[in-house]
């Protein structure tokens, strides 16, 4: 068992052991700690294989695994993790030099996602992540609804081949809720296009799309004054309406017919002197006409190779929530949104492009989603 603590604003995690799950023995020193990170809540510590998607039980150690330490930072209300090595001899965890503790570190999800925990599923040999999606509605509306906050879709997690980050993907069981299916193939998105995905219930849908970028010649330069550690600030500056070279392009989820309301989930590509920089945004600023809501422009950078000039996006849409997985699960963003017009049968879904360069929807699969059966 891992327990978080705080001492002089230094976050730390202790490891406890038990033979009977009743009597616990605390380790003599912290498993890991880091200065200036504040309170560590809901810590999680588990092994991951160096390759493959198979999950592992927490008892597994050895040279063929890395370990992940996740902490929920009380100050920011986001979940951060590092990838590193656990020494059983010293009973200490050391993050790799590619992992950073604290606010500048990697997050499970760059949106409304907190207090998550994983567990090992021995039946299907997978590690499953389940997080809390905190509320974006007002307190008075919470009282009127009678509830606040939900659980995100369970995700499997595994180590990216780079060994610098995790990958995440909705569990396969979610696909049993899929209903009506529509497809879009080889659809050109020219500057200013927004093409509706018709034939599904857009208020409750599963959308999986791959975009092809014919040319990267006119990609926008990455300004040296911008921060590579604050994607959210860049998304707020370069929103879905601000024309770029390659992007913004993606989906307009929970959109009203005349686009008075919509939640854009989109990519935007920049070029530094050394590499391409891919930004994924889920921008709630235009999601609702209602005042008093928390409507941030959530965003994260995507560590992806653009050799094949393709970017994939999967978004799970469920009335007041949009969970998005960029580049096969490298970067994930969950948004809470509360449209007033784009509800139920009045919700629409569009593919769009506001960049100067044409983008091609190579293939798009979208499904209406059924309600899960309630178990008594």
PyMOL commands that set and color helices and strands:
alter all, ss='L'
color gray80, all
select helices_A, chain A and resi 139-145+172-177+231-237+284-286+344-346
alter helices_A, ss='H'
color red, helices_A
select strands_A, chain A and resi 2-7+10-17+25-26+32-34+40-49+65-73+78-87+92-95+106-107+114-121+126-133+150-151+155-159+166-170+178-189+194-196+204-213+220-221+246-255+263-271+276-283+297-302+310-318+321-326+331-336+348-353+359-369
alter strands_A, ss='S'
color yellow, strands_A
deselect
rebuild
show_as cartoon
